[in-house]
């Protein structure tokens, strides 16, 4: 039994596919300029520095969220913000890596 399991933190991690099956939306938290240079078709661009102001708007969508960025660092921060506000979310990591999983 791993340390995380012993602490009750192990559990089965939901996959990108699990989230997609539940109708998840993809939010790309890169800057507008980065997003315009390439993105996952159908994803929404909400830059990390504005995501806190969009919480109610995201909640109204009533869907789980997969957040992505360039490398996974900003999406990790966004994931924490969303979870702390009661939104079911997961860090999808870098957008190009995430796109290959879809």
C-alpha positions as CSV (number, residue, x, y, z in Angstrom):
1,X,0.0,0.0,0.0
2,X,1.5,3.3,-1.0
3,X,1.8,6.3,1.2
4,X,-1.0,8.2,-0.6
5,X,-3.4,5.3,-0.2
6,X,-2.6,5.0,3.5
7,X,-3.5,8.7,3.9
8,X,-6.7,8.2,1.9
9,X,-5.4,10.3,-1.0
10,X,-4.6,7.5,-3.4
11,X,-8.0,6.5,-4.8
12,X,-8.6,6.1,-8.5
13,X,-7.8,9.2,-10.4
14,X,-10.4,10.0,-13.0
15,X,-9.0,10.1,-16.5
16,X,-9.5,12.6,-19.3
17,X,-11.8,10.1,-20.9
18,X,-13.9,9.9,-17.7
19,X,-14.3,13.6,-17.7
20,X,-15.2,13.8,-21.4
21,X,-17.8,11.1,-20.9
22,X,-19.4,13.3,-18.3
23,X,-19.6,16.2,-20.8
24,X,-16.6,18.2,-19.6
25,X,-15.6,21.4,-21.1
26,X,-12.0,22.3,-21.8
27,X,-10.7,25.6,-20.5
28,X,-7.3,26.8,-21.8
29,X,-5.7,29.2,-19.3
30,X,-3.0,30.5,-21.5
31,X,-3.0,34.2,-22.6
32,X,-5.2,35.2,-25.5
33,X,-2.2,35.5,-27.8
34,X,-1.0,32.0,-27.0
35,X,-4.5,30.6,-27.4
36,X,-4.8,32.3,-30.9
37,X,-1.5,30.6,-32.0
38,X,-3.1,27.2,-31.5
39,X,-5.7,25.5,-29.3
40,X,-7.9,22.5,-28.9
41,X,-11.0,22.9,-31.1
42,X,-14.0,23.8,-29.0
43,X,-12.0,24.8,-25.9
44,X,-12.7,28.1,-24.1
45,X,-9.9,30.6,-23.4
46,X,-10.0,32.0,-19.9
47,X,-6.5,33.2,-19.0
48,X,-5.3,32.2,-15.5
49,X,-5.1,35.8,-14.3
50,X,-8.9,36.2,-15.0
51,X,-10.2,32.8,-13.9
52,X,-11.1,33.9,-10.4
53,X,-13.4,36.5,-11.8
54,X,-15.2,33.9,-14.0
55,X,-16.1,31.4,-11.3
56,X,-19.8,32.1,-11.3
57,X,-19.9,31.9,-15.1
58,X,-18.1,28.6,-15.1
59,X,-20.4,27.2,-12.4
60,X,-23.4,28.1,-14.5
61,X,-22.2,25.8,-17.2
62,X,-22.9,23.0,-14.8
63,X,-20.2,20.7,-16.3
64,X,-16.9,19.3,-15.1
65,X,-13.9,21.2,-16.4
66,X,-10.5,20.1,-17.8
67,X,-8.0,22.9,-17.6
68,X,-4.9,23.1,-19.8
69,X,-2.1,25.5,-20.7
70,X,1.3,25.3,-22.3
71,X,3.1,22.9,-19.9
72,X,0.7,22.1,-17.0
73,X,1.9,24.7,-14.5
74,X,-0.8,27.4,-15.0
75,X,-3.5,24.7,-15.4
76,X,-2.4,23.2,-12.1
77,X,-3.0,26.6,-10.4
78,X,-6.3,27.0,-12.2
79,X,-7.4,23.5,-11.2
80,X,-6.7,24.4,-7.5
81,X,-8.8,27.6,-7.9
82,X,-11.7,25.8,-9.5
83,X,-11.7,23.0,-6.9
84,X,-11.5,25.5,-4.1
85,X,-14.7,27.0,-5.5
86,X,-16.6,23.7,-5.7
87,X,-16.1,23.1,-9.4
88,X,-15.3,19.5,-10.5
89,X,-12.1,19.9,-12.4
90,X,-8.9,18.2,-13.4
91,X,-5.5,19.4,-14.7
92,X,-5.2,18.3,-18.3
93,X,-1.6,19.6,-18.5
94,X,-0.2,20.9,-21.7
95,X,-2.8,21.6,-24.4
96,X,-1.0,19.6,-27.1
97,X,-0.5,16.6,-24.9
98,X,-4.2,16.8,-23.9
99,X,-5.3,17.1,-27.5
100,X,-3.6,13.8,-28.3
101,X,-5.7,12.1,-25.5
102,X,-9.0,13.2,-26.9
